[in-house]
């Protein structure tokens, strides 16, 4: 029955004693390898020492694959204590046997500040390309699949080894989610969801992101979803527009912020005509009256939809299909403001200079009073002309503000959701057209307790991630089909 080789991070005896006892007590474990970055650490009784350079480097993953000689290989990815559920490994191994999965992973509990809470995860699918996809900390690989994937790892990554491995594994085998709570792990990162969501664009993580991009691009080429940097040209004379640009603000119950947003638009200085379309989605907190304070300015169009089933995307569709919508539709969230009076001119100019169907700007993270806060400037420099539309399938957002060529936006249309609708548009536009970039800060993104993503629970976070993964899956399938037609 001893069918599993286990690999655990090892920083000291106190950290790992309980975890070792739990694994050894299952009767399933053939060998336990302690992955140590320090040569001074001594192996513990019944364990072997595996020297590593970095926890999840390509070299480490290859060493794991080479050392494992059991049917299954268990990798624990945290340095904190692991508490296995009753017969948890038996269950994981049985499902792996039954499904012939390349890897299985499970729902679990997290222990933070002495409190145990459920930590369900989501199903893996073709579009689960985020490098921060949450599998939990216990990964059980079928060893023959692990070895085959490791052989195909050609690059030597310091940070992206595990990401590269699971992408290659997914090309040949299924990654199976066991939606049962099978273990508990100690969680040290207790930040709120709104504090974690910008980690991937933090400048200090740039070296990691470059590696992740390389691994993802290689995977997209392997499955036939990679798009070369070849774009359809844009002609900006498809229709006559009374206005060159329209700012679109969907809003519901943002009386504290909507005035600032409106002022930041109406103060814009341009050499073209523009207007502001505010889609007021049946606010009840005084937002409607706050908008009406600006009704003397003829550039403001205040729309209250008859429909009551509109999300943010539906409100966007309402504004974009208004007869007075301009040639370019430019985003502004009701929480945020433009940096100065030149934002609209900068974004519109980018369309013509870069011949693009969509423009993505650069923003500065601020508090409610518009003071800069970490991580500061978010420039999304991973969106390059050469590889941006491929790398977009890996990251979880595309930057702000976003601006669109209105005839194409009317054709593609915005998904009627209140999460991910902008991401879906970016992928759809980039499938055929160039996405322009503005790397100067033109937008202030205000973080405060009223943000819709400030403190999401795990259920809502999972729902959001599942939806974006589905968007990616649909996009991957579409791109594979495009390549087959060439």
DADAZI-V362593 format. One record per residue. N is the residue number from 0. PSI is psi in radians with two decimals (none if undefined). D_CENTER is the distance of its C-alpha to the mean C-alpha in whole Angstrom. Layout:
n psi d_center
N PSI D_CENTER
N PSI D_CENTER
This chain:
n psi d_center
0 -0.15 40
1 1.55 38
2 0.12 36
3 2.32 33
4 2.28 32
5 2.49 30
6 2.10 28
7 2.45 27
8 2.47 26
9 2.00 30
10 -0.15 30
11 2.79 34
12 -0.74 36
13 -0.61 35
14 -0.46 31
15 -0.16 32
16 -0.84 35
17 -0.72 34
18 -0.76 31
19 -0.77 34
20 -0.69 36
21 -0.76 34
22 -0.80 33
23 -0.49 37
24 -0.16 38
25 -0.42 36
26 0.12 39
27 -0.19 36
28 2.18 35
29 -0.89 37
30 2.62 36
31 2.17 34
32 2.27 33
33 2.02 32
34 1.97 29
35 2.31 31
36 -0.27 30
37 2.27 33
38 -0.15 36
39 -0.23 38
40 2.39 37
41 2.50 39
42 2.63 38
43 2.79 39
44 2.34 42
45 0.11 41
46 2.77 38
47 2.65 37
48 2.29 35
49 1.78 33
50 2.36 32
51 2.77 29
52 -0.65 28
53 2.60 24
54 -0.72 23
55 0.60 20
56 2.86 22
57 -0.71 23
58 -0.73 26
59 -0.79 26
60 -0.66 24
61 -0.67 27
62 -0.68 29
63 -0.84 28
64 -0.67 29
65 -0.67 32
66 -0.55 33
67 2.27 32
68 0.44 35
69 3.03 35
70 -0.67 33
71 2.68 30
72 2.12 28
73 2.24 26
74 2.11 24
75 2.20 23
76 -0.01 20
77 2.78 21
78 -0.04 25
79 3.05 25
80 2.39 28
81 2.29 27
82 1.85 29
83 2.48 29
84 2.96 30
85 2.10 34
86 0.50 34
87 -0.80 30
88 -0.60 30
89 -0.75 33
90 -0.79 31
91 -0.72 28
92 -0.65 30
93 -0.78 32
94 -0.65 29
95 -0.72 28
96 -0.82 32
97 -0.66 32
98 -0.24 28
99 0.63 29
100 2.65 25
101 -0.50 24
102 2.52 22
103 2.62 22
104 2.87 20
105 2.77 21
106 2.79 20
107 -3.05 22
108 2.60 23
109 2.42 22
110 1.98 25
111 2.28 24
112 0.62 27
113 0.07 29
114 2.35 28
115 2.20 26
116 2.62 23
117 2.48 22
118 1.27 18
119 2.64 18
120 -3.08 15
121 2.89 14
122 2.52 15
123 2.44 14
124 3.10 14
125 -0.57 15
126 0.15 11
127 1.15 10
128 -0.04 9
129 2.34 6
130 -0.22 8
131 0.40 7
132 2.32 8
133 1.84 11
134 -0.09 14
135 -3.03 17
136 -0.09 19
137 1.94 22
138 2.17 21
139 1.94 24
140 2.52 25
141 2.14 28
142 -0.65 29
143 -0.63 30
144 -0.69 27
145 -0.81 26
146 -0.70 29
147 -0.71 28
148 -0.70 24
149 -0.63 25
150 -0.57 28
151 -0.05 26
152 1.80 24
153 -0.61 25
154 2.76 23
155 1.74 24
156 2.53 21
157 -0.63 21
158 -0.49 17
159 0.28 16
160 -0.84 19
161 -0.67 17
162 -0.83 14
163 -0.74 17
164 -0.84 19
165 -0.49 17
166 -0.79 16
167 -0.62 20
168 -0.72 21
169 -0.34 19
170 -0.34 21
171 -0.23 24
172 2.88 23
173 2.48 22
174 1.96 19
175 2.23 21
176 2.15 19
177 1.88 22
178 1.07 22
179 2.57 25
180 1.85 25
181 -0.12 26
182 2.97 26
183 2.45 25
184 2.57 23
185 2.24 24
186 2.16 21
187 -0.40 21
188 1.69 18
189 0.35 19
190 2.71 17
191 2.82 16
192 -0.68 12
193 -0.37 13
194 -0.41 14
195 -0.41 11
196 -0.28 8
197 0.21 9
198 -0.67 10
199 -0.28 8
200 0.12 10
201 2.21 13
202 -0.53 16
203 -0.25 17
204 0.21 15
205 -0.70 15
206 -0.62 17
207 -0.74 15
208 -0.62 12
209 -0.77 15
210 -0.75 16
211 -0.69 13
212 -0.76 13
213 -0.75 16
214 -0.74 16
215 -0.73 13
216 -0.73 16
217 -0.70 19
218 -0.77 17
219 -0.65 17
220 -0.68 20
221 -0.59 22
222 0.02 20
223 0.37 22
224 0.01 18
225 2.39 19
226 2.23 20
227 2.76 22
228 1.09 22
229 2.11 25
230 2.62 25
231 2.35 27
232 2.74 29
233 2.33 29
234 2.21 32
235 0.51 32
236 0.56 35
237 -0.43 34
238 2.85 35
239 2.31 37
240 2.36 35
241 -0.45 37
242 2.49 34
243 -0.63 32
244 2.62 29
245 2.31 28
246 2.29 26
247 2.14 24
248 1.82 23
249 2.45 23
250 2.50 24
251 2.08 25
252 1.05 27
253 0.93 26
254 -0.45 29
255 -0.37 28
256 -0.33 26
257 -0.59 27
258 -0.77 30
259 -0.73 29
260 -0.82 26
261 -0.79 29
262 -0.68 31
263 -0.38 29
264 -0.85 29
265 -0.28 33
266 0.05 33
267 2.46 32
268 2.08 35
269 2.88 35
270 0.36 37
271 2.87 36
272 2.39 36
273 2.82 33
274 3.09 32
275 2.13 30
276 1.96 29
277 2.07 28
278 1.80 27
279 1.81 28
280 1.08 27
281 0.94 30
282 2.65 30
283 0.10 32
284 0.20 32
285 -0.05 34
286 -0.74 31
287 -0.80 33
288 -0.61 36
289 -0.68 34
290 -0.72 33
291 -0.29 37
292 -0.35 38
293 0.22 37
294 -0.28 39
295 -0.35 41
296 2.00 39
297 -0.22 39
298 -0.28 36
299 2.18 34
300 1.99 34
301 1.93 33
302 2.31 32
303 1.88 32
304 2.58 31
305 -0.58 33
306 2.62 31
307 0.25 29
308 0.42 26
309 2.29 24
310 -2.91 20
311 -0.73 19
312 -0.71 19
313 -0.64 22
314 -0.69 23
315 -0.79 22
316 -0.68 24
317 -0.78 27
318 -0.75 27
319 -0.57 26
320 0.07 29
321 2.44 31
322 -0.36 34
323 0.17 34
324 2.43 31
325 3.12 31
326 -0.58 30
327 2.28 27
328 2.15 24
329 2.31 22
330 2.48 20
331 2.10 21
332 2.63 19
333 -0.25 22
334 -0.33 21
335 3.11 21
336 2.76 24
337 2.62 24
338 -0.75 25
339 -2.94 29
340 0.02 31
341 0.04 30
342 -0.85 26
343 -0.76 27
344 -0.71 30
345 -0.78 27
346 -0.75 25
347 -0.72 27
348 -0.62 29
349 -0.61 26
350 -0.84 26
351 -0.71 30
352 -0.59 29
353 0.01 26
354 1.13 27
355 2.78 24
356 -0.26 23
357 2.53 20
358 2.39 19
359 2.24 17
360 -2.88 18
361 2.44 17
362 2.85 17
363 2.23 19
364 2.28 18
365 2.90 21
366 -3.01 22
367 -0.53 24
368 0.12 27
369 0.50 25
370 2.37 26
371 2.46 23
372 2.76 21
373 2.57 19
374 0.24 16
375 -2.16 18
376 2.25 18
377 1.80 14
378 -0.14 15
379 0.91 13
380 -0.12 15
381 -0.21 13
382 1.51 14
383 2.72 17
384 -0.56 20
385 -0.66 20
386 0.14 17
387 -0.74 14
388 -0.34 14
389 -0.78 14
390 -0.44 11
391 -0.42 9
392 -0.22 9
393 -0.64 7
394 2.97 5
395 0.05 2
396 2.90 6
397 0.10 9
398 3.06 12
399 2.70 15
400 2.81 17
401 2.43 17
402 2.58 20
403 2.57 21
404 2.03 25
405 -0.76 26
406 -0.69 28
407 -0.65 25
408 -0.66 23
409 -0.56 26
410 -0.82 26
411 -0.75 22
412 2.72 22
413 2.30 19
414 2.39 18
415 1.21 19
416 3.02 17
417 0.26 16
418 2.30 12
419 -0.05 10
420 -0.64 13
421 -0.63 13
422 -0.75 10
423 -0.70 12
424 -0.77 15
425 -0.75 13
426 -0.76 13
427 -0.77 16
428 -0.76 18
429 -0.23 17
430 -0.58 18
431 -0.37 22
432 2.72 22
433 2.45 21
434 2.08 19
435 2.72 20
436 2.47 19
437 2.03 21
438 -0.04 21
439 2.55 23
440 2.12 22
441 0.08 23
442 2.45 21
443 2.06 21
444 1.91 18
445 2.21 20
446 2.22 18
447 3.03 21
448 -0.29 21
449 -0.09 21
450 2.49 18
451 -0.35 16
452 0.39 13
453 -0.68 16
454 1.27 16
455 2.50 15
456 3.00 17
457 -0.55 15
458 -0.80 16
459 -0.70 14
460 -0.77 11
461 -0.72 12
462 -0.75 13
463 -0.80 10
464 -0.67 7
465 -0.71 10
466 -0.79 11
467 -0.63 8
468 -0.66 9
469 -0.70 12
470 -0.78 11
471 -0.71 10
472 -0.82 13
473 -0.72 16
474 -0.73 15
475 -0.79 15
476 -0.70 19
477 -0.71 20
478 -0.62 19
479 -0.73 21
480 -0.69 24
481 -0.78 24
482 -0.56 25
483 -0.45 27
484 -0.25 29
485 none 30
